[in-house]
Every structure is written in structure tokens, then in C-alpha cells.
């Protein structure tokens, strides 16, 4: 009887979890050093629609290798040297999905990578909701505004990343211009003074030899 | 009858508990070495709340699976603001939740590393860290607000919309501040290019004159000209 009760309990919990849909959105920005590989894992239930979106924010040519594997090791998505991409898939089996970002082709540039992994749909506002009636007009209007605002926030994030990219390039350019200008000025001075000194040295040697012969 | 009732009670209790606990059950996870420090960057506007949840698991070689880490093993969480000032630096247990609110807009850095100094604990394996970072509007717990303020469903939805719009407003404000910085950098580059070109041309011309004059007087002294 006890075992039966436990069995029922686990079945219902699993069903409730399925209803929850394990809905998640994980959004992270991290730094990927040169010759490094960073992997993330997520446990997904079969049938959930997932989206992986990534973008390289700063570093080098703004590209990274990305790879997504299913629990059996089959490659679902593999791209080399991509700046930005979005991949949607439906989980075909239960288990731990793995996605990796690799900067192994780069020798000295660190890359900052942003990714957004969306699993399932968003959870409902009321977790203990037991809807019997349909949504009222007001409520469905609220839902549609909510969805629209979500896409606005999404666009904002993408724009923020592009702006960060542009700004880091501009700051790079600024420091490079400063160093190169000072460097070139120094080189100019050194080369021109060196030229004069060298010319003088050619003629100075002849002078000492002639004077010696003279006296 | 009694068993069924007991089951019902247990179910009623476990479901909300599961929703709370399982906020990390399905979270993203990654592996971290013993002395490794993993940092994440969050670019956020000011007055934004960030909540981070993490859970660690240690690899058990005997059972060849990941088990919840021993209580002694904790994680050290350090949060730095855009000016590299530390705003949160605390040690938590093997499972923890950290919260901070940004006071300056910009890139905040959240770093995690384990506080273990005993190599035997890891035994060459890795620590599995489940991490979930929620920023701004995503960090609010609507069920809690509904219960506390006794809101109807419509009121709660409107509250959610208000929070979303506030987040959008804050981000737009931050965007204005960033664009100004970008413009300053571009104008500084423009100025630098302009001034250094002029200076370098002047140096060239001046050096040219100096060279000719110096060599001329040198050759005249040597009675070659």
C-alpha cells in the first residue's frame, strides 16, 4: 500500500512537471579566452520547443564556433566562425543537451559571447491556475500586450549588443590612433637625426685621414 | 480513504514546493574546475535588481554520477560594478541565492569560484554548477506579489505590464547614456587624427629644413661646398 502510494505520487509529480513544461530562459554573457572552449548543459523533456540564440559582443573578428549536441551525442547544430545566429529545435528525446562555444581557432583574442537559451513556453502567471473559463477580453488584451513588450525587450537586447560591439571597435580605434601617431612621430625624429649623423660620419672619417697625411 | 486523503495533502504541499525548488531543477549547468573562476557579465541600467540562484553537485567517482555537494563545499560569489568596485563579496553554501541592485549603469561582473582548498574533494573531477540569473522584470515573483497585495488576475497582469514598461524605459535611458559615450569616443578619435596629422606634417617640414641647414653648414665647414 505504501509503495503504491509512493508510485502514484511520483507519477503525478512527473505529470505536473510536464505541465509546467520546464519553461526557462537562460541568458548569459561570458568571456571566452583564446584557445578555450566553454560548454553548457540543459536537461530537456521530449517535445519541448527550444531556441538557442548567440552573438559575439567583443573581440577579434567577432566570430565563434558553436555546436549543439543531443543526449546521444548527435550534432544538431554546428557552425564555425559565426557572428550571430538563432537556432530553433524540438527536443526529440529526454536528457541532457549540450552546447559549446569554442575560440580555439584564435591565438590571442578574447571574445565576449552572449547567448539566450529558451526552453519551452513561458510559465503562466498563476502557477496554481486551474482555468475553467476562457480569458476575458481584458485579460487577452493584457496577454497580447505582454507578448509585444517581450519582443520589444528582445529587440532592445539585440540593439544593446550591437551598440556594445560598435563602441568597443570605436574605443579600440581611438587607442590605436593615439599609439600609432606618437610612434610615428618618434620614428620620424629618430630616422631623420640618424640620417644626419650617418652622413656626418661618412665625411668625418675622410677629414681625419687627410689631416694626418697633411701634417 | 485515509491514504487517499494523505496523498491529497502531500500533493497540495509538494506542488508549490516543487515550483519553488525546481526553479533550479531545470536550470542551465556547466562544469567548473577547483581553482577556476567563472565570470559572467551583465550590462544593466541603474536601479535594476538582479537575482542569482545556483546549486552545486560534486562528481562521485564510485557511483559515477553527480551527487549534491557536501555541506562544507561552498561557492564564493563576487560582484563588481562598472567602475571595478566590489559591491557583493560573500561566501555561500553549496546552494545559494544572491541578490544585488545596480546603482550605476553599465557592465557588472558576477564571478563564482569554489572555496575548496582540499584537492581530495575534487579528486580530479569537476564541480557541476546549476546557475540561473534573472534581471529586472524577470526577477519579480508575481505569485508572491499577488498573495501579498491580494490582487485579482487582471490587476496582476497589469502590474506585470507596468514592470515590463519600466524596464524598457530604464534600458532606453541607459541607451542614451551609452550613445553619448560612443559619440565622445568617436569625436576624440576625430580630434586625435586631425591634430596628429598636422603635427606630423609640421615635424616633417621642420626636420627637412633642419637637415638641409645643418648639412649645408657642415659641408661649408669642411670646405666641400
Interface residues (C-beta under 8 A of the other chain):
Chain A: X1 X5 X8 X9 X12 X13 X16 X17 X20 X22 X24 X25 X26 X27 X28 X29 X30 X31 X38 X39 X40 X41 X42 X43 X44 X112 X117 X119 X125 X126 X127 X128 X136 X138 X139 X142 X143 X145 X146 X149 X150 X152 X153 X156 X159 X160 X163 X164 X166 X167 X170 X171 X173 X174 X177 X178 X181 X184 X185 X188 X189 X192 X195 X196 X199 X200 X203 X207
Chain B: X3 X6 X7 X10 X11 X14 X15 X16 X18 X19 X22 X25 X26 X27 X28 X29 X30 X31 X38 X39 X40 X41 X42 X43 X131 X132 X133 X135 X137 X138 X142 X143 X146 X153 X154 X156 X157 X158 X160 X161 X164 X165 X167 X168 X171 X172 X175 X178 X179 X181 X182 X185 X186 X188 X189 X192 X193 X196 X199 X200 X203 X204 X207 X210 X211 X214 X215 X218 X219 X222 X224
